[in-house]
Amino acid sequence: MIYYVEDDPNIRDLVVYTLAQSGFSAEGLSTAEEFWSKAGEQAPELVLLDIMLPKEDGISILKKLRNDSKTSAVPVIMVTAKGSEYNRVLGLDSGADDYITKPFSMIELVARVKAVLRRTAPQEKKDELKYKNLTLNIKKHAVAVDGTPVILTLKEFELLRTLLENQGIVFTREQLLSSVWGYDFEGGTRTVDVHVQTLRQKLSDNSEIIETVRGVGYRIGG
């Protein structure tokens, strides 16, 4: 069950409807009180938290979730107002798994939910990742196409690794920037585009492996 805590009924209803149409069980809640009541009845699979809520705000809810052993591992995506960098950083510092900025598209929302669920799901760690004729060996820090080595920088390697570990999931530039460079990185999302471009150049005839999803970001595998 995905809970979306949002006091704006129009946004809340649209998000819940979109998640349901995407195959998720979702419920919208308008206050922290409603959330704690529902969470006590059925533990959440993921929580979408608006920061600006009446009485108890999203940051307070997040901290309580992280401080409770029963909910400390529940993935949380914070919803912040446009341009509110302070709240974004505060949410991430408090243990949020991701954030999304209003206004957001429903396509981006679903992509982020899927990406967070994929990243936080228990998985068997693999030393080698493959896609078509591309191979990435984590322990050896090596990449090859059809057995021919491809020399990558550290960030190019980590970027490729992130996409390969989450095949089929679309990552926004902001997500990749946070995952590979860290959310406190001072550069802009243009950094991601530049590294994708150099990665494609190094992959040569296999450059199409990294797919651009217009208006969202990048992925490997559809």
C-alpha positions, 0 to 999 in steps of 0.5 A, a space after each residue: 500500500 502506498 500512502 500519499 499524505 497531501 492536504 490539497 484534495 485535487 492533487 491528492 485524488 489525481 495522484 492516487 488515481 494515477 498510482 492505481 491506474 499504474 497497478 499500485 494500491 494507493 490511498 490519499 490522506 489529508 493529515 498526519 493523524 489520518 496517516 498514523 491511523 492508517 499506518 497502524 492498520 496496514 503498514 505502508 510499502 512506500 509513503 509520499 509526504 507533502 512537507 507543508 501539512 496542517 498541525 504535523 508537517 511532513 518532516 516530523 512524520 519522516 523523522 518519526 518513521 525513521 526513528 521507529 524500528 518497524 518503519 525505519 526501512 519504509 521508503 519515503 518520497 518527499 513532495 516539496 514546493 518549487 524552489 524550496 531547496 532548504 526543505 529538499 535538503 532537510 528532507 534528504 538529511 532526515 532520511 528521505 529516499 527521494 524528493 519530487 518538486 511541485 508541479 510535477 507530471 504524473 509520468 515523472 511521479 510514477 517513474 520515481 515511485 518505481 525507481 525508489 521501490 526498485 532501489 529499496 527492494 532487497 536484492 541479491 548483489 551481483 558482481 556482474 551486470 549485463 545488458 545485450 552485449 554490454 558487461 559491467 563487472 563491479 569488483 573489477 571495475 571493468 566494462 566491455 562490449 562484445 568482450 572489448 574493454 571500454 575505459 570509463 571515468 569513475 562517474 561514467 562507470 557509476 552512472 552506467 552501473 546505476 542504470 544497469 542495476 535498475 533496467 527498465 526504470 526511468 531516472 530523472 536527471 535530478 535522481 541521477 545527479 543525487 545518486 551518482 554525485 550526491 545531493 550536495 553536488 553544486 553542479 547542475 543537471 547539465 552534468 548528467 547530460 554531458 556524462 551520458 553524451 561521453 558514455 554514448 561516445 565510448 560505447 560507440 555503435 552501442 550508444 542506443 543502449 542508453 535511451 532518452 525518455 523525452 521530458 523525463 530522463 534516461 534508462 537502459 531497457 524498456 
